[in-house]
Amino acid sequence: MNKVFKFTSVLFCMTTFTFFSCEKAVVDEDTSVESSGTVEVSLSLGGEYIHTMESPITRAADPDVVYGINVFAKKDGTSTYSKYAYGLFDDASKMQITLRKGYQYRFESTITRNDEDQVYHSSNLYSAPYLNSDGELAQQTQLDNLFHYSSVTNLGGLQSGVTNISETNVANYPRMYRYYGKLEDYSPVPDATVNISLKRAIFGLRFKVTPPSEGVVKIESWPTTFSVSAGEAAYDHTSIYTFNQVDKAIADGYNGNVPVTLTWQHTDGTSKSETKNINIKRNVMTTVTVDVSSAATSNLITLTEESGDMSEENVDWHMEDD
């Protein structure tokens, strides 16, 4: 049985969820859409996802990839879209949907691809960002590679980065790949393929830390916290993160600041901390380098930001002991 969540119990951490308002129904709640006035179409997801995977998206099921799709409809000559259908897939070849003639359609899709984190699921029931909602209750959605026709229910969290990475743990910036895209005002054509272009809603952070000559260096930020002690191996770790506002994060040039605090705890019990904002950018890997390896440079911490998509940005971080 699907797990049901009261909105009040999930909204405390799902601050960016967008649950669509109940509009005038396009499809009756008997979910019957078969008539002489319908056409069958297939969906194809592309854009930056294709470039990343370097293979067609029409392949069979991939256990690390999940596709969530919402479909909205409006009658020709009107301006308001209403909920029409939704579906959760891991097999892109099964994305076929029945559309009514005389209507235009809007498609909204997101893709998650597992990395260090993954979307929590049990018995093919998936949690956020794939909870389905009727405006009052949110519940896990079954991955069944089918479209479900409804004028009141759809996948309410496709625009949000908030993700259940375990049954009880919710991440606002999960360590996984995420893609998002829309297609508006589509008029159905028999046996056509609807092409939806998706863009990445991710950023990368790489921390490279040379162990201090003595004591411990602690790095704290909301994506990650860790420590490196004198005598340990050099720290070098890269993670991919999903932005919190997925629908906005696909914009070219999208960026934000991550406060990073460095604390050097000396063996004599003293310590010194400083905080700087690191600018993160959509589809860019930012490298933060910290070097306190020798006594001669023990009061100098250098932070370097670099990316493959943009020119290098260098910040010299001088931490002076009192």
N, C-alpha and C positions, 0 to 999 in steps of 0.2 A: 504493500500500500504506500502511496506517495506520502512523504512527510509534509505536513501542512504547517505553515508559519503565519502567525498574526503579523501584520505589517509593523505593529508596535515593537515586535521582538526582533525585527531584522533591520529596521531603519536606523537604529543607533549606530551602525557601522556602515550602512549602505547609503551614505549621504548623497551620492550622485545618481541613485536610481531614478529613472524617469518612468512612471507608470502612466500609460496613456489613459486619458479620460474616456468615459463611456459616451460614445457618440451614437447617432442614429444608425441602426443596424443596416448593413448592406445584405448580409446573409442571414436568413431566418435561423433561429436556434435549433431547428430540426437538422441542421448541418447538411441538408440536401442541396447539392449544387449541380446535379446531373439533369440536363435538359438539352433540347435541340439548340439552345442558345449559348453553348459553352464550347471552349476550345482547350486543347491540351498543349502545354508548353513545358520546356525543360529549362532549368536554371544552370548557368555557368558562372563560376566565381573566378575573377582574375585580378588584374592590376598588379600591385606590388607583391601580393602573395605568390603569384606565378613566378616572378623574378627571384623571390627568395627560395622557393622550393625547386626551381629549375626543372620542373616537369609539369605536364598537364594536370589540371585539377579534376579531370573526369575519371581518375583511377578509382579502384575499389577502396574498401574500408581501411583506414589508417588508425590504429589504436591511440596514437598521440594527438590526433587532430579531431576537433568537433566543430561543426557548423551550425549556428543558430540563425533562423530566418523568421522575420515577421513580414506579413503581406497586408497591405491596406488597400481599400477600394473606394472609388467615388464614381457616381453616375455621371455619364457624359453631360457636360453643361453645368455641373455643380462644382463647388470649390472645396468641400469638406471631405477629408478622408475618414473612413471608419475601419475598424479592425475587420479582417477578412479570414486570415489563416496564419498559422505558425507551425514550425517544425524544427526538430533537432536531428542532425544527421552525422554519421561518420563515413558515409559512402556517398560521394558527390554524384555518382552515376544514377542515384535514385531520386534526384531532385526534380520530380515532375509534379505539376500542379494544374488543376482545372480552374480556368478563369471564365467568367461570364462576359458575353459580348455586351456592348453598350456601357462598359465601365472602363475607367482608367485605374492603373494600379501603381502603388509605391512599394518598393522592396527595401527592406533594411536587413543587413546581414553582418554577423561578426564571426570570426574564426579564432579559436584558441588552439595553441600548439604547446604541448607540455615542454618544460625545460626543468629547472630546479624545483618548481612547483607544478601542480596540476589541479584541474578542477575536481573537487571532491564528488564522487559518485559511488553508489552502491546498488547492485542489481540493475544496472543501466538506468538508474534514476539520478539525474544530475542537479546539483545545487547551483548557487550564484556563480556566474552571471546568467545561468539558464533556468532560473525559477520562472514558472508561469503564474500569471496573476489575472484575476477577474476584477481587480480594483479594490478588493477587500482582503482577500487571502492570497498568499504566495505559497506555492508548493513545488517540490522537485518535479522535473520534467523527464519523461521517459525518452531515451534515445531509441527511436523505432524506425528512423528513416522514412517517415511519413509526414504529410501535411495534415493538420487538424483544422477544420473550418469552424470559425467562431467569430461572432461579432462582439464578444465581451472579454475574451481571454487571449493573451499572447505572452511573449517572453518579455518581461518588463525591465530587464537589466542589461540589454544589449549595448546601451550607450555608456555603461559604467564599467570601470576597472575593478570594482569591488568583487572579490572572488572567494568562495569557500575553498580553502586548500586542505581542509580536513572537516570532519563532522562538526567540530566546535570552533575551529580557527578560521577567521576571516582576514584576508589581506587586502589592504587598500591599494597596494602597489605590488601585485604578485610577480614572482620571477618566472615569467613565461612570455611567449610571443603572442601578440594580439593584433588582429586586423579588423577593419570596420569600413563599411561602405553603404551607399544608398543609390537607388535608381527611382526617379520620379516620372509620373505621367506616362506610363507605359500602356499602349493600346494593344490588346492581344491579337496575335496572328496565328492561325492554325499551324501546329507542328513547328513552331519557331523556337529559338533558343534565346532566353533572356540573359544578357551579359551584364553582370554586376561587378564593377571595379572596386576593389578594396585597397586600403592603404594601411601601412603599419602605424600602430599607436604605441610605440615602444621607445625606450632609451636604454643606453648601456652605461655601466659604471665599472671601471677597472681600478682597483687599488693595488699599488706596488709600494711595499714598505720594506726598507732595509732595517734590520734590527738595530736598536740603539747601542751605543758603546757601554751603557750601564742602565739599569732600571727597566721600565716598561713604557712603551708608547701605546696609548689607547685611542682608537678612532671611533667616533660616535656620530651616526647620522640616522635619519629615519629609514633609509633602505637597509642599512647594515651596521652592526657594532662588533668590533673585534679588538684584540690586543696582540702586540708583538713584543717579546721580551729579549733582552740581551742574550746572545748565545744561540738563539733559535735560527732556523732557516728563514731566508727572505720570504715575505708574504707577497703573493701575486695571485689575485683572484678576480675573475670577470663575471658579471651577472647581467642578464637582460631583464628589464622591468617593464610592466604595463603601466602606462599613465592612468591616473585616476579618472579623468574625464575623457573617455575613449573617443566620443563623437567629436570633441573639440581638438583632440590631440592629433588627428590626421591632417590638420592644416599645415601647409608648408611653413617652416620657420617657427613652429610651436616650440616653446621653451619655458623653463621655470627654474627656480633656485632651490638648491638643496643645502641647508646649513650643515657644515661638517665641523666637528669639534675635535681638536687634537690635544691630548693631555699627556705630558711627559712626567711620569712618576719616577723620581730619582731614588736611588738606594738609601740616601740619607733621610728619606721621609718627606722631602719637599716635592712640590709639583708645580707645574705651570700649564695653563690651558689657554687656548685661543680658538675662536670660531670664525670661519669664513663661509660665504655663500658660494657654492659651485653651481655654475649655470649648466643645466642639462637641456638637451635638444632632441627633438623627434628624430629618430633614425640615426643617431650619432652616438658613438662610443667615446666617453670622456674618461681619460686616464688621470688619476690622482697619484702623484709620486711623492713619497716622504722618505727622506734620507737623514738619519742621525747616527751614522755608523762609526764616526771617528770622534775622538775627543776634541780635535782641532776644529771641527765643525759642529760641535754639540749644541750650539745655540742657533743653528740655522736649519730651518725646515723649508724645503722648496716644494711647492705644489705646482704641477704642470697639467694643463688641460689640453687635450688634443683630440682631433677627430679626423676621420677619413673624408668627410663630406664638406668640411669647412676649414678655413685656415687655422693654424695652431694658435692657441691662446695660452700664454705663460704668466703665471703668478708666482712671484717670489714671496715666500712666507717666512719672515724673520721672527723667531720666538726668542726674545731676550730674557734671560734669567735675571731676577732682581738681585 
